[in-house]
Amino acid sequence: MENLEKKHRLLELIKKDALFKGDYTLSSGKKSNYYIDLRQITLSSEGAYLIAEIFFDLLKDEDVDAVGGLTMGADPISGALAAISYLRGKPMHAFIVRKEEKKHGKTKAVEGPLKKGDRVAVVDDVATTGGSILKAIEAVEKEGGEVVKVLSIVDREEGARQELAARGYALFSLFSKKDLGV
């Protein structure tokens, strides 16, 4: 299956299984008349595979050592992408950024084999205002990583792209809210 076919199938899955109409409050605090629950896709076998394959193809020619982002949205994406990268001969490790540092043990904000100097792709399922992505970027940079790519599955087009650009990061999303028909 070619990437265009994979992307088309992924969009079908999102529209069918992850797009809900109603009154919702988003993690940014904003109100919305629709909700995109991408965990329905990122935690399904087909969805995880499609996302990992598509993201891998976007990263394979980049010098990326690790992939990850803020828990929960990025966790299944990072794990699937790490597995696919190994199978495809260009291993990238996964990491998880906690919402807040642990208060015990090593008191870490970032879990996983992220090392100082690693070149990193920060991933997220849905980009709204960019807050989750920026929190992940700050944690990675605090650990000595260099963020070279920022990827999301869906951009809700509510300011994330502009906020990230203002800080020197380009957001690449597979789909926009227009693609979802909302």
C-alpha positions as CSV (number, residue, x, y, z in Angstrom):
1,M,0.0,0.0,0.0
2,E,1.4,3.4,-1.0
3,N,1.5,6.3,1.3
4,L,-1.3,8.1,-0.4
5,E,-3.5,5.0,0.0
6,K,-2.4,4.8,3.7
7,K,-3.3,8.4,4.2
8,H,-6.7,8.0,2.5
9,R,-7.5,4.9,4.7
10,L,-6.4,6.7,7.8
11,L,-8.7,9.6,7.1
12,E,-11.6,7.2,6.5
13,L,-10.9,5.6,9.9
14,I,-10.7,9.0,11.7
15,K,-14.0,10.2,10.1
16,K,-15.7,6.9,11.0
17,D,-14.4,6.1,14.4
18,A,-12.8,9.2,16.0
19,L,-14.9,12.3,15.0
20,F,-17.8,13.2,17.3
21,K,-20.3,16.1,17.2
22,G,-21.6,17.8,20.3
23,D,-20.5,20.2,23.0
24,Y,-17.0,19.6,24.3
25,T,-14.3,21.3,26.3
26,L,-10.8,20.7,24.9
27,S,-7.6,20.3,26.8
28,S,-6.8,23.9,25.9
29,G,-9.9,24.9,27.8
30,K,-11.6,26.0,24.5
31,K,-15.2,25.0,23.8
32,S,-15.9,23.1,20.5
33,N,-18.9,21.6,18.7
34,Y,-16.8,18.6,17.7
35,Y,-14.2,16.3,19.3
36,I,-11.5,14.2,17.7
37,D,-10.7,11.2,19.9
38,L,-7.7,10.0,18.0
39,R,-6.9,7.4,20.7
40,Q,-9.6,5.4,19.0
41,I,-7.2,5.3,16.0
42,T,-3.7,5.4,17.5
43,L,-4.5,2.5,19.9
44,S,-6.1,0.4,17.1
45,S,-3.8,-2.0,15.3
46,E,-4.6,-0.7,11.8
47,G,-4.5,3.0,12.9
48,A,-1.2,2.6,14.8
49,Y,0.3,0.8,11.8
50,L,-0.9,3.5,9.3
51,I,0.3,6.4,11.4
52,A,3.7,4.9,12.1
53,E,4.3,4.0,8.4
54,I,3.3,7.5,7.2
55,F,5.3,9.3,9.9
56,F,8.3,7.0,9.3
57,D,8.3,7.9,5.6
58,L,8.3,11.6,6.6
59,L,11.3,11.1,8.9
60,K,13.3,8.4,7.2
61,D,15.6,10.9,5.4
62,E,16.0,13.1,8.4
63,D,18.7,12.5,11.1
64,V,16.2,11.7,13.9
65,D,17.3,9.7,16.9
66,A,14.1,9.7,19.0
67,V,10.4,10.4,18.7
68,G,7.9,11.3,21.5
69,G,5.8,13.9,23.0
70,L,3.4,14.7,25.9
71,T,1.6,11.8,27.4
72,M,-1.2,10.5,26.4
73,G,-1.6,11.8,22.8
74,A,1.9,11.0,21.7
75,D,2.5,7.7,23.6
76,P,0.9,5.2,21.1
77,I,2.3,7.1,18.1
78,S,5.8,7.1,19.5
79,G,5.7,3.4,20.4
80,A,4.3,2.3,17.0
81,L,6.8,4.6,15.2
82,A,9.8,3.2,17.2
83,A,8.7,-0.4,16.3
84,I,8.2,0.4,12.6
85,S,11.6,2.3,12.5
86,Y,13.4,-0.8,13.8
87,L,11.7,-3.0,11.3
88,R,12.5,-0.6,8.4
89,G,16.2,-0.5,9.4
90,K,16.4,3.1,10.8
91,P,15.8,2.7,14.5
92,M,14.4,5.7,16.4
93,H,13.8,5.4,20.1
94,A,10.6,6.5,21.8
95,F,10.2,8.7,24.8
96,I,7.3,10.1,26.9
97,V,7.1,13.6,28.4
98,R,5.2,13.5,31.7
99,K,2.6,16.2,32.3
100,E,4.6,17.0,35.4
101,E,7.9,15.8,36.8
102,K,7.8,12.8,39.1
103,K,8.0,13.7,42.7
104,H,10.0,10.5,43.6
105,G,12.8,8.3,42.2
106,K,14.8,10.2,39.6
107,T,12.2,13.0,39.4
108,K,12.2,12.9,35.7
109,A,10.0,14.8,33.3
110,V,11.1,12.7,30.3
111,E,10.9,8.9,30.3
112,G,12.7,6.6,27.9
113,P,16.2,6.5,26.3
114,L,16.4,10.2,25.3
115,K,20.0,11.3,25.5
116,K,21.7,14.7,25.5
117,G,22.4,15.6,21.8
118,D,19.6,13.4,20.4
119,R,17.8,14.9,17.4
120,V,14.1,14.6,18.1
121,A,10.8,14.6,16.3
122,V,8.0,15.7,18.7
123,V,4.7,14.1,17.8
124,D,1.1,14.6,18.9
125,D,-2.3,13.4,17.9
126,V,-4.2,16.6,17.7
127,A,-2.8,20.1,17.6
128,T,-5.1,22.9,18.8
129,T,-3.3,25.8,20.4
130,G,0.1,24.1,20.5
131,G,0.4,24.0,24.3
132,S,1.0,20.3,24.6
133,I,3.6,20.3,21.8
134,L,5.4,23.3,23.4
135,K,5.5,21.6,26.8
136,A,7.1,18.5,25.1
137,I,9.6,20.7,23.2
138,E,10.6,22.5,26.4
139,A,11.1,19.2,28.3
140,V,13.2,17.7,25.4
141,E,15.4,20.8,25.2
142,K,15.8,20.8,29.0
143,E,17.2,17.3,28.6
144,G,19.6,18.4,25.9
145,G,17.7,17.2,22.9
146,E,17.4,19.1,19.7
147,V,13.9,19.3,18.2
148,V,14.2,19.0,14.4
149,K,10.6,18.0,13.4
150,V,7.1,18.6,14.8
151,L,4.3,16.3,13.6
152,S,0.7,15.9,14.3
153,I,-2.1,13.8,12.8
154,V,-4.7,16.6,12.8
155,D,-4.3,20.3,13.0
156,R,-7.6,21.9,14.3
157,E,-6.4,25.2,12.9
158,E,-6.8,27.1,16.2
159,G,-3.4,28.7,16.5
160,A,-0.9,25.8,17.0
161,R,0.8,26.3,13.7
162,Q,1.3,30.1,14.3
163,E,2.3,29.7,18.0
164,L,5.0,27.1,17.0
165,A,6.2,29.2,14.1
166,A,6.6,32.2,16.4
167,R,9.0,30.1,18.4
168,G,10.9,28.8,15.4
169,Y,9.2,25.4,14.8
170,A,7.3,24.3,11.7
171,L,4.2,22.1,12.4
172,F,3.5,19.4,9.8
173,S,0.1,17.8,10.1
174,L,-1.4,14.9,8.0
175,F,-4.8,16.5,8.1
176,S,-6.6,19.7,8.9
177,K,-10.1,20.2,10.2
178,K,-11.1,21.0,6.6
179,D,-10.0,17.4,5.6
180,L,-12.4,16.1,8.3
181,G,-15.3,18.2,7.0
182,V,-15.7,20.2,10.2
